[in-house]
Amino acid sequence: MLFKKEVRKVLNLTRDELILLRKVLLYTRNKLISEGKPIEDINELILKLY
């Protein structure tokens, strides 16, 4: 395949759901850092939420 098609999804979240999602992503990111694993994908998701 020559070109990768970008798929974009939209989530409609309440304020509380958004806060919970941010906390889970940050927790997961910190856990990956402590294990020495890559965090680039998690960072991209976190940045898209703000």
CNS distance restraints for C-alpha pairs under 8 A (distance, minus, plus):
assign (resid  13 and name CA) (resid  17 and name CA) 5.71 0.50 0.50
assign (resid  13 and name CA) (resid  18 and name CA) 5.94 0.50 0.50
assign (resid  14 and name CA) (resid  18 and name CA) 6.20 0.50 0.50
assign (resid  15 and name CA) (resid  19 and name CA) 6.28 0.50 0.50
assign (resid  16 and name CA) (resid  20 and name CA) 6.22 0.50 0.50
assign (resid  17 and name CA) (resid  21 and name CA) 6.08 0.50 0.50
assign (resid  18 and name CA) (resid  22 and name CA) 6.20 0.50 0.50
assign (resid  19 and name CA) (resid  23 and name CA) 6.29 0.50 0.50
assign (resid  20 and name CA) (resid  24 and name CA) 6.21 0.50 0.50
assign (resid  21 and name CA) (resid  25 and name CA) 6.17 0.50 0.50
assign (resid  22 and name CA) (resid  26 and name CA) 6.11 0.50 0.50
assign (resid  22 and name CA) (resid  46 and name CA) 6.88 0.50 0.50
assign (resid  22 and name CA) (resid  49 and name CA) 7.71 0.50 0.50
assign (resid  23 and name CA) (resid  27 and name CA) 6.04 0.50 0.50
assign (resid  24 and name CA) (resid  28 and name CA) 6.06 0.50 0.50
assign (resid  25 and name CA) (resid  29 and name CA) 6.02 0.50 0.50
assign (resid  25 and name CA) (resid  42 and name CA) 6.79 0.50 0.50
assign (resid  25 and name CA) (resid  46 and name CA) 6.82 0.50 0.50
assign (resid  26 and name CA) (resid  30 and name CA) 6.14 0.50 0.50
assign (resid  26 and name CA) (resid  46 and name CA) 7.74 0.50 0.50
assign (resid  27 and name CA) (resid  31 and name CA) 6.20 0.50 0.50
assign (resid  28 and name CA) (resid  32 and name CA) 6.19 0.50 0.50
assign (resid  29 and name CA) (resid  33 and name CA) 6.21 0.50 0.50
assign (resid  29 and name CA) (resid  39 and name CA) 6.22 0.50 0.50
assign (resid  29 and name CA) (resid  42 and name CA) 6.32 0.50 0.50
assign (resid  29 and name CA) (resid  43 and name CA) 7.64 0.50 0.50
assign (resid  30 and name CA) (resid  34 and name CA) 6.28 0.50 0.50
assign (resid  31 and name CA) (resid  35 and name CA) 6.35 0.50 0.50
assign (resid  32 and name CA) (resid  36 and name CA) 6.11 0.50 0.50
assign (resid  32 and name CA) (resid  37 and name CA) 5.14 0.50 0.50
assign (resid  32 and name CA) (resid  38 and name CA) 6.89 0.50 0.50
assign (resid  32 and name CA) (resid  39 and name CA) 6.60 0.50 0.50
assign (resid  33 and name CA) (resid  37 and name CA) 5.96 0.50 0.50
assign (resid  33 and name CA) (resid  38 and name CA) 7.31 0.50 0.50
assign (resid  33 and name CA) (resid  39 and name CA) 7.03 0.50 0.50
assign (resid  39 and name CA) (resid  43 and name CA) 6.17 0.50 0.50
assign (resid  40 and name CA) (resid  44 and name CA) 6.34 0.50 0.50
assign (resid  41 and name CA) (resid  45 and name CA) 6.47 0.50 0.50
assign (resid  42 and name CA) (resid  46 and name CA) 6.22 0.50 0.50
assign (resid  43 and name CA) (resid  47 and name CA) 6.18 0.50 0.50
assign (resid  44 and name CA) (resid  48 and name CA) 6.29 0.50 0.50
assign (resid  45 and name CA) (resid  49 and name CA) 6.57 0.50 0.50
assign (resid  46 and name CA) (resid  50 and name CA) 7.04 0.50 0.50
